Amino acid sequence: MSTFIVVYASLTGNTEEMADAVVEGIKQAGAAVTVKDILDARAAELEAYDGIVLGAYTWGDGELPDEFLDFYEEMDELKLNGKIGAVFGSCDSSYAQYGAAVDLLTEKLQSLGCAMQEGLKIELCPSAPEREACREFGRQAVLRLQGAL
């Protein structure tokens, strides 16, 4: 059975809501999944999984949330070749750098060897159709790992 880890940071609950739906999609596609808040996660854990899904909101003017910074730096020590990577986040169009945290984390995972799927950016709180898009995002990550996409 394929194994996934979902690590996320959420300030207002929007990214957590997205994470919950992504996890549902991963489970629906038949993979095992571990879910961790960024404050409870260590970057080294990522190497133990087939698929890595990260979720983060964008802070300030296009920055990662403070709680993600140490984890982001620790990722430099990892070798993630052959793994599937995916990144999602709650975004706010009132800022010039829309969803920059999704882009930063996508670039980081790709630089470490992950085969990436396109990131998922949702404006603020996900609506019912957007929650379904999050579930589909999770399902697609599993299908990509299985070679079906």
Beta strands, then each sheet from edge to edge (+ up, - down):
strand 1: 3-8
strand 2: 32-37
strand 3: 51-55
strand 4: 84-91
strand 5: 115-116
strand 6: 120-123
sheet 1: 2+ 1+ 3+ 4+ 5+
sheet 2: 2+ 1+ 3+ 4+ 6+
end
